[in-house]
Amino acid sequence: MPQPPHPVTGQPASYPVGGQPPHPVAGQPPYQVAGQSPYPAAGQPTYPVAGQGAYPPSGWAGPGGSPPATPKRRGRLALLLAGGLVAVLAVGAGTAYGVSRLIGGGSGGDGDLKTAWVLDFPERQSMTGLTAFDQEDMFGAWLVGDNVVRAQADGVLAYRLSDGGQAWGAPAPDGTSVCVAAQAVTDGRGAVAVGSDKSCNTVAGVDLNSGKVTWQARFPAPVIEGRDTLTAPDLSVAGQQVIVRSEDTMIGLSLASGKQLWRTTGKKLLPGRDCGFKDMRAADELVVVTYGCPRGGEVDALDPATGKVRWRQRLPESKLIDGVLGVQPPVGLPGLGHDAYTIRDPRTGKEVASFTDPIDGVELWDVPPNRSNAIDGPAIYECLVSDDTLYYPTFPKPVPGTGRSANQIVAIDLATGKKRWISSGHSGSKVQLIRQDEQGVLAWEAGDRKKLPPRLVRIDPATGKVSVVAEGPLSAGFEGESAKVMERDGVVVIVPWKHVVADRAITVLR
């Protein structure tokens, strides 16, 4: 079924399912090509130069410092609004923001798509004065206006799609790092959370068109001791609201102003049952939350604007839900002791269908690409949910003699839980879903850097057959594995979650 236009990109609103990347990155100096001057040549875009801040004048409202411990009393959320939100953007040598490199006309292959520019991952270095949990990981990426925006440990940065020039930067306050980002945005507005190495407890609204941090608010968050992993909150943008779930507290905020709209707890919603929140996902006009209880469990849907319960379903031990895969419609992850995914009616919460992994002998690829050893946070699942179909990647299998793995996409009917088809006609590499629209399912085949060029393909929603839209250069091979891949008007933007098989933090093909 065709999806409504994406409020930012104009593309249909099909998003990778899940929460947000749970781990930050650290700081490094701007990238410099060996043997070249650190300054741009004549005619090239102007980048930050040595001795100057890496950010134009926008961003967070002043230095941060370590957030305090979880407040003992339950009061109104403390808003940390600052009068003009003019930040002191004195950024030292510890920023992870690099300088993009113009390629111009193609690199490493004769595909239809040429490499326009790339941004290299920053080199690792000691992180004096900057809290960072994972130096090079990405927490979220979006196409907003004429820019590609990347959220990472030390802040949020935008590069111009046209030439790779830096458009703006919003660094995290001194002594803090980004620890999670909401994956969806509304009207170019998003939300991220930052914290110290002890507690991730400040959420902020970010105007992704300008880079301005429009509001900041504290929320109660656990404080770690010793070498425990940091816990990041579940964080979602649902329409005009930001929903934060930290341990057993859930808060609704205005996306525009940061004003607290409502606040609740698992004990308040389910009095006398000793239940606590397990997982939360929100989108559009629905917040879906799961609980853990001494006996059985529960799944609820709340109104994101008011926090009021819309429906409630009590679960027996045999049908416990570990988490939420999708919201529209609600799809629950398998729970303790059973391997069934449950599909629910978004109006009532009643179970309408289920499916297992494997489904008809086909094993699903359910490993989040944003897993971290440093932060315990919400997971991203590389699948798409439409009104009537779930598109899920199959488990990758090695391709003998190539050094790469290959998988396919399985389509699951959300009304019945039955498998519709498995995609066919792929070139033999990992497949990354981009979006669903009226023409079908757009996807990216990662390829490799030796013999198999990556490809932009469409998958027929009726049959699963693959047709090629465009071929990319060999130099972009592997970059699309475990990445957020976006496309607009024939331009492909690849932003990997991690620096594992990928060499570039951003790759732009056109």
C-alpha positions as CSV (number, residue, x, y, z in Angstrom):
1,M,0.0,0.0,0.0
2,P,1.5,3.4,-0.9
3,Q,2.8,5.3,2.1
4,P,2.3,9.0,2.9
5,P,5.1,11.4,2.0
6,H,8.0,11.6,4.4
7,P,7.7,15.0,6.2
8,V,11.4,15.8,5.6
9,T,12.5,14.2,2.4
10,G,9.3,13.9,0.4
11,Q,9.8,10.2,0.3
12,P,7.3,7.6,1.5
13,A,7.4,7.2,5.3
14,S,8.8,3.7,5.5
15,Y,11.6,3.6,8.1
16,P,13.9,0.9,9.4
17,V,12.2,-0.6,12.4
18,G,13.5,-0.2,15.9
19,G,14.8,2.3,18.3
20,Q,18.0,4.2,18.1
21,P,21.7,3.5,17.9
22,P,22.9,3.0,21.5
23,H,26.4,4.3,21.5
24,P,28.5,7.4,21.0
25,V,31.7,8.2,19.3
26,A,34.7,10.3,20.2
27,G,36.7,13.1,18.9
28,Q,39.4,13.4,16.4
29,P,40.9,16.2,14.3
30,P,39.6,16.9,10.7
31,Y,40.7,14.4,8.1
32,Q,43.8,15.3,6.1
33,V,44.9,13.5,3.0
34,A,48.5,12.5,3.3
35,G,50.8,14.9,1.4
36,Q,48.0,17.4,0.9
37,S,47.4,20.8,2.4
38,P,44.7,20.9,5.1
39,Y,43.2,23.8,3.3
40,P,40.8,23.5,0.4
41,A,42.1,24.3,-3.1
42,A,40.7,27.2,-5.1
43,G,37.2,26.5,-6.3
44,Q,36.5,23.9,-3.7
45,P,34.1,24.3,-0.8
46,T,35.4,26.1,2.3
47,Y,35.9,23.8,5.3
48,P,36.9,24.6,8.9
49,V,40.6,25.4,9.1
50,A,43.3,24.8,11.7
51,G,42.7,26.8,14.9
52,Q,39.1,27.5,14.2
53,G,36.0,25.7,15.6
54,A,34.7,22.9,13.5
55,Y,31.1,24.2,13.8
56,P,29.3,27.2,12.4
57,P,27.6,29.3,15.1
58,S,24.7,27.1,16.1
59,G,24.2,24.2,18.5
60,W,23.9,23.4,22.2
61,A,23.3,26.0,24.8
62,G,26.6,26.3,26.4
63,P,28.9,23.8,28.1
64,G,27.4,20.8,29.8
65,G,29.4,19.0,32.5
66,S,28.4,15.8,34.1
67,P,24.7,15.4,34.7
68,P,23.6,14.8,38.2
69,A,22.4,11.5,39.6
70,T,18.8,10.4,39.3
71,P,16.5,12.6,41.4
72,K,14.9,10.9,44.3
73,R,11.6,12.7,44.1
74,R,9.2,12.5,41.2
75,G,8.6,16.1,40.2
76,R,8.1,18.0,37.0
77,L,10.8,17.5,34.4
78,A,13.5,20.1,34.8
79,L,13.7,22.1,31.6
80,L,17.1,23.5,30.8
81,L,16.1,26.2,28.3
82,A,18.6,28.9,27.6
83,G,17.7,32.4,26.4
84,G,18.7,32.5,22.7
85,L,20.4,29.2,22.7
86,V,23.6,30.7,21.5
87,A,26.3,28.1,22.1
88,V,30.0,28.6,22.9
89,L,31.4,26.5,20.2
90,A,35.0,26.4,21.1
91,V,35.9,23.0,19.9
92,G,39.4,21.7,20.5
93,A,41.4,19.0,18.9
94,G,39.0,16.3,20.1
95,T,36.2,16.5,17.6
96,A,35.2,13.5,15.4
97,Y,34.1,15.8,12.6
98,G,36.2,15.4,9.5
99,V,36.5,17.1,6.1
100,S,34.8,15.4,3.2
101,R,36.7,14.7,0.1
102,L,35.4,15.5,-3.4
103,I,35.7,12.6,-5.8
104,G,33.9,14.2,-8.8
105,G,33.1,11.9,-11.7
106,G,33.5,8.4,-10.3
107,S,35.9,6.2,-8.6
108,G,36.8,2.5,-8.9
109,G,34.3,1.2,-11.5
110,D,32.2,2.1,-14.4
111,G,28.7,1.9,-12.8
112,D,25.8,4.1,-13.6
113,L,26.3,5.8,-10.2
114,K,29.5,7.7,-9.6
115,T,31.1,8.6,-6.3
116,A,30.4,12.3,-5.7
117,W,32.1,12.7,-2.3
118,V,33.0,10.7,0.8
119,L,33.6,11.4,4.5
120,D,36.3,9.2,6.1
121,F,35.9,7.8,9.6
122,P,38.1,9.8,12.0
123,E,41.3,8.2,13.2
124,R,41.3,6.9,16.8
125,Q,43.1,9.0,19.4
126,S,43.1,9.7,23.1
127,M,40.0,11.5,24.2
128,T,41.1,14.2,26.6
129,G,38.2,16.0,28.2
130,L,35.6,14.3,26.0
131,T,33.3,11.5,27.2
132,A,32.8,9.0,24.5
133,F,31.7,5.4,24.5
134,D,32.3,4.2,21.0
135,Q,34.4,6.5,18.9
136,E,33.1,6.1,15.4
137,D,29.6,4.7,15.5
138,M,26.6,6.4,14.0
139,F,23.4,6.9,16.0
140,G,21.1,8.3,13.3
141,A,21.2,9.7,9.8
142,W,18.7,11.7,7.8
143,L,18.3,13.6,4.5
144,V,17.0,17.0,5.5
145,G,16.6,19.7,2.9
146,D,19.9,19.9,0.9
147,N,21.9,18.1,3.5
148,V,22.8,14.7,4.9
149,V,22.8,14.8,8.7
150,R,24.8,12.4,10.9
151,A,24.5,11.9,14.6
152,Q,27.6,10.6,16.4
153,A,29.1,10.7,19.9
154,D,30.4,14.2,20.0
155,G,27.4,15.8,18.3
156,V,25.3,16.2,15.2
157,L,26.7,17.4,11.9
158,A,25.3,18.2,8.4
159,Y,27.1,18.1,5.1
160,R,25.8,19.5,1.8
161,L,24.7,16.9,-0.6
162,S,25.8,18.9,-3.5
163,D,29.5,19.2,-2.7
164,G,30.2,17.7,0.7
165,G,30.8,21.0,2.3
166,Q,29.9,21.3,6.0
167,A,26.6,23.0,6.5
168,W,26.4,23.1,10.3
169,G,27.4,21.3,13.5
170,A,25.9,21.0,16.9
171,P,28.6,19.6,19.3
172,A,27.6,17.8,22.5
173,P,28.3,19.9,25.6
174,D,31.7,19.6,27.2
175,G,32.1,16.4,29.1
176,T,29.2,14.7,27.5
177,S,28.5,12.5,24.5
178,V,25.4,11.6,22.5
179,C,24.1,8.3,23.7
180,V,21.0,7.8,21.6
181,A,19.0,9.4,18.8
182,A,15.3,9.1,17.8
183,Q,15.1,7.6,14.3
184,A,12.1,9.4,13.0
185,V,11.9,13.2,12.4
186,T,8.9,15.5,11.9
187,D,9.1,18.6,9.8
188,G,12.9,18.6,10.0
189,R,12.9,18.3,13.9
190,G,14.5,15.5,15.7
191,A,15.7,14.5,19.2
192,V,18.9,13.1,20.7
193,A,20.0,12.4,24.3
194,V,23.4,13.1,25.8
195,G,25.1,12.2,29.1
196,S,28.3,11.7,31.0
197,D,30.1,8.4,31.3
198,K,27.9,7.8,34.4
199,S,24.4,8.7,33.2
200,C,22.6,9.4,29.9
201,N,19.9,11.8,31.2
202,T,19.4,14.9,29.0
203,V,17.2,14.9,25.9
204,A,17.3,17.8,23.4
205,G,15.3,18.9,20.4
206,V,17.3,19.6,17.3
207,D,16.3,21.6,14.3
208,L,17.9,19.5,11.6
209,N,17.6,22.3,9.0
210,S,19.7,24.7,10.9
211,G,21.5,22.6,13.6
212,K,20.1,24.7,16.4
213,V,19.3,22.9,19.6
214,T,15.9,24.4,20.4
215,W,15.4,22.9,23.9
216,Q,17.0,20.6,26.5
217,A,15.3,18.7,29.3
218,R,16.5,16.3,32.1
219,F,14.9,13.0,32.8
220,P,15.6,10.5,35.6
221,A,18.2,8.0,34.5
222,P,20.3,5.3,36.2
223,V,23.8,6.1,37.3
224,I,26.3,3.4,36.6
225,E,29.0,2.2,39.0
226,G,32.4,0.8,38.2
227,R,32.6,-0.7,34.7
228,D,29.0,-1.3,34.1
229,T,27.6,-0.4,30.7
230,L,25.8,2.9,30.3
231,T,22.0,2.6,29.9
232,A,20.5,4.8,27.2
233,P,16.7,5.5,27.2
234,D,14.2,4.4,24.6
235,L,13.7,7.6,22.6
236,S,11.1,8.1,19.8
237,V,9.6,11.0,17.9
238,A,5.9,10.3,17.3
239,G,4.2,13.1,15.3
240,Q,4.7,16.3,17.3
241,Q,5.8,14.5,20.5
242,V,9.0,13.1,21.9
243,I,8.6,10.0,24.0
244,V,11.4,9.1,26.5
245,R,11.4,5.8,28.5
246,S,14.1,5.4,31.1
247,E,13.8,2.4,33.4
248,D,10.3,2.6,34.9
249,T,9.6,6.2,34.0
250,M,8.0,7.3,30.7
251,I,7.6,11.0,29.7
252,G,5.9,12.8,26.8
253,L,7.4,16.1,25.6
254,S,6.5,18.6,23.0
255,L,8.8,18.2,20.0
256,A,8.5,22.0,19.3
257,S,9.2,23.3,22.8
258,G,10.3,20.5,25.1
259,K,7.4,21.2,27.4
260,Q,6.4,18.2,29.5
261,L,3.0,16.9,28.4
262,W,2.7,13.8,30.6
263,R,4.7,11.5,32.9
264,T,3.9,8.0,34.1
265,T,5.4,4.8,35.5
266,G,4.8,1.1,35.1
267,K,3.6,0.9,38.8
268,K,1.2,3.8,38.1
269,L,-0.3,2.2,35.0
270,L,-0.5,-1.3,36.5
271,P,-1.0,-0.7,40.3
272,G,-0.6,-3.6,42.6
273,R,1.0,-6.0,40.0
274,D,4.7,-5.1,40.6
275,C,5.2,-4.8,36.8
276,G,7.9,-2.6,35.2
277,F,8.5,-1.4,31.6
278,K,10.6,-3.6,29.3
279,D,10.5,-1.8,26.0
280,M,8.9,1.2,24.3
281,R,8.5,2.2,20.6
282,A,6.4,5.1,19.4
283,A,5.4,6.3,15.9
284,D,2.7,8.6,14.4
285,E,-0.2,8.4,16.9
286,L,0.7,5.4,19.0
287,V,3.1,4.5,21.8
288,V,3.5,0.7,22.4
289,V,5.0,-0.4,25.6
290,T,5.7,-3.9,27.0
291,Y,6.0,-4.9,30.7
292,G,7.7,-7.5,32.7
293,C,5.6,-8.9,35.7
294,P,6.2,-11.6,38.3
295,R,3.6,-13.7,36.5
296,G,2.8,-13.2,32.8
297,G,3.2,-9.8,31.1
298,E,1.4,-7.0,29.4
299,V,1.4,-4.9,26.2
300,D,-0.3,-1.4,26.2
301,A,-0.8,1.3,23.7
302,L,-0.8,4.9,24.8
303,D,-1.7,8.3,23.3
304,P,1.6,10.1,22.6
305,A,0.0,13.5,23.3
306,T,-1.7,12.6,26.6
307,G,-0.1,9.4,27.9
308,K,-3.6,7.9,28.3
309,V,-4.0,4.2,27.7
310,R,-5.9,3.4,24.5
311,W,-5.9,-0.4,24.9
312,R,-4.4,-3.1,27.1
313,Q,-3.7,-6.7,26.6
314,R,-2.6,-9.1,29.3
315,L,-0.2,-11.8,28.2
316,P,0.2,-15.4,29.6
317,E,3.6,-16.9,30.1
318,S,3.4,-18.7,26.8
319,K,3.0,-15.4,24.9
320,L,5.4,-13.0,26.6
321,I,6.8,-10.2,24.4
322,D,10.5,-9.3,24.8
323,G,10.1,-6.0,22.9
324,V,8.5,-4.1,20.0
325,L,9.5,-4.6,16.4
326,G,7.0,-2.2,14.8
327,V,4.2,0.1,15.8
328,Q,1.9,0.4,12.9
329,P,0.7,-2.3,13.2
330,P,2.2,-3.4,16.5
331,V,4.5,-6.4,16.0
332,G,6.0,-8.0,19.2
333,L,9.3,-9.7,19.4
334,P,9.5,-13.3,20.6
335,G,9.7,-13.7,24.4
336,L,11.1,-16.1,27.0
337,G,10.3,-19.7,26.1
338,H,8.7,-19.2,22.7
339,D,9.8,-18.0,19.2
340,A,6.7,-16.4,17.8
341,Y,6.4,-12.8,16.6
342,T,2.9,-11.5,17.3
343,I,0.9,-9.1,15.1
344,R,-1.8,-7.0,16.7
345,D,-4.7,-4.8,15.7
346,P,-3.5,-1.2,16.2
347,R,-7.1,-0.2,17.3
348,T,-7.6,-2.9,20.0
349,G,-4.3,-4.6,20.6
350,K,-5.9,-8.0,20.0
351,E,-3.6,-10.6,18.4
352,V,-4.5,-11.1,14.7
353,A,-1.7,-13.4,13.6
354,S,1.8,-14.6,14.4
355,F,4.8,-16.2,12.7
356,T,7.9,-17.9,13.9
357,D,11.6,-17.7,13.1
358,P,12.4,-19.6,11.0
359,I,9.3,-19.0,8.9
360,D,8.7,-21.9,6.5
361,G,12.3,-22.9,6.9
362,V,13.7,-19.4,6.2
363,E,15.8,-18.0,9.0
364,L,15.5,-14.3,9.7
365,W,18.4,-11.8,10.3
366,D,17.4,-10.3,13.6
367,V,20.8,-8.9,14.7
368,P,20.7,-5.2,15.3
369,P,23.6,-3.4,13.4
370,N,24.0,-0.9,16.3
371,R,24.9,-3.3,19.1
372,S,27.5,-1.9,21.5
373,N,29.7,-3.2,24.3
374,A,29.6,0.3,25.9
375,I,25.9,1.2,26.0
376,D,22.8,-0.8,26.7
377,G,20.3,0.9,24.5
378,P,17.4,0.4,22.1
379,A,18.0,-1.8,19.0
380,I,17.7,-1.0,15.4
381,Y,16.2,-3.8,13.2
382,E,16.9,-3.7,9.5
383,C,13.4,-4.3,8.2
384,L,10.4,-2.4,7.0
385,V,6.8,-2.5,8.1
386,S,4.0,-1.2,5.9
387,D,0.3,-1.4,6.6
388,D,0.0,-4.9,5.4
389,T,3.5,-6.4,4.9
390,L,6.6,-6.9,6.9
391,Y,9.8,-7.0,4.8
392,Y,12.6,-8.8,6.7
393,P,16.1,-9.8,5.6
394,T,17.0,-13.4,5.7
395,F,20.1,-14.7,7.6
396,P,23.3,-14.1,5.5
397,K,25.2,-17.0,4.3
398,P,28.8,-17.0,3.1
399,V,29.4,-17.0,-0.7
400,P,32.3,-19.5,-1.2
401,G,35.5,-18.0,-2.4
402,T,34.4,-14.4,-2.3
403,G,34.9,-13.1,1.2
404,R,31.3,-11.8,1.3
405,S,27.9,-13.0,2.5
406,A,24.6,-12.9,0.7
407,N,21.0,-12.9,1.8
408,Q,17.5,-12.1,0.5
409,I,14.3,-10.4,1.6
410,V,11.2,-12.3,2.9
411,A,7.7,-10.7,2.7
412,I,5.3,-11.6,5.5
413,D,1.6,-10.9,5.3
414,L,0.7,-9.0,8.5
415,A,-3.0,-10.1,8.3
416,T,-2.1,-13.8,8.4
417,G,1.5,-14.2,9.4
418,K,2.2,-16.2,6.3
419,K,5.2,-15.9,4.0
420,R,4.3,-14.3,0.7
421,W,7.6,-14.6,-1.1
422,I,11.4,-14.6,-0.9
423,S,13.1,-12.1,-3.2
424,S,14.9,-13.5,-6.2
425,G,17.4,-12.2,-8.8
426,H,19.9,-10.7,-6.4
427,S,23.6,-10.5,-7.4
428,G,24.9,-12.4,-4.4
429,S,25.7,-10.0,-1.6
430,K,23.9,-8.5,1.5
431,V,20.7,-6.6,0.8
432,Q,19.9,-3.4,2.7
433,L,16.3,-2.1,2.6
434,I,15.7,1.6,1.8
435,R,12.0,2.1,1.7
436,Q,8.7,1.0,0.3
437,D,6.7,3.2,-2.1
438,E,4.1,3.0,-4.8
439,Q,6.7,1.4,-7.2
440,G,7.7,-1.4,-4.8
441,V,10.5,-1.9,-2.4
442,L,13.7,0.0,-3.0
443,A,16.9,-1.8,-1.8
444,W,20.7,-1.7,-2.0
445,E,22.9,-4.7,-2.7
446,A,26.3,-4.1,-1.0
447,G,28.5,-5.9,-3.6
448,D,32.3,-6.0,-2.9
449,R,35.4,-4.0,-3.8
450,K,36.9,-6.5,-6.2
451,K,34.4,-8.1,-8.7
452,L,30.8,-7.3,-7.7
453,P,29.6,-3.7,-8.0
454,P,26.9,-2.6,-5.6
455,R,23.4,-2.1,-7.1
456,L,20.3,-0.1,-6.5
457,V,17.4,-2.4,-7.1
458,R,13.6,-2.6,-6.8
459,I,11.8,-5.6,-5.5
460,D,8.4,-6.3,-7.0
461,P,5.9,-6.3,-4.1
462,A,3.7,-8.9,-5.7
463,T,6.4,-11.5,-6.7
464,G,9.6,-10.5,-5.0
465,K,11.5,-10.4,-8.3
466,V,14.4,-8.0,-8.4
467,S,15.0,-5.4,-11.2
468,V,18.1,-3.2,-11.4
469,V,17.7,0.5,-11.1
470,A,21.4,1.5,-11.2
471,E,24.9,0.1,-10.6
472,G,27.4,1.7,-8.3
473,P,31.2,1.8,-8.4
474,L,33.3,-0.9,-6.9
475,S,34.8,1.6,-4.5
476,A,31.4,1.7,-2.7
477,G,31.3,-2.1,-2.3
478,F,30.7,-3.3,1.3
479,E,29.8,0.3,2.4
480,G,26.1,-0.6,2.4
481,E,26.4,-3.5,4.7
482,S,24.8,-2.7,8.1
483,A,24.3,0.9,7.0
484,K,21.4,3.3,6.7
485,V,21.0,3.7,2.9
486,M,18.9,6.6,1.6
487,E,17.9,7.6,-1.9
488,R,16.5,10.8,-3.3
489,D,16.1,11.7,-7.0
490,G,18.7,9.1,-8.1
491,V,21.2,10.2,-5.4
492,V,22.2,7.4,-3.1
493,V,23.6,8.2,0.4
494,I,25.2,5.5,2.5
495,V,25.9,6.1,6.2
496,P,27.2,3.0,8.0
497,W,26.3,2.3,11.7
498,K,29.8,1.1,12.5
499,H,33.4,1.2,11.2
500,V,33.7,-2.6,10.6
501,V,33.5,-3.5,6.9
502,A,32.8,0.1,5.9
503,D,35.7,2.5,5.1
504,R,33.7,5.8,5.0
505,A,31.4,7.5,7.5
506,I,29.4,8.9,4.6
507,T,29.4,8.0,0.9
508,V,27.3,9.9,-1.7
509,L,26.7,8.5,-5.2
510,R,25.0,10.2,-8.1
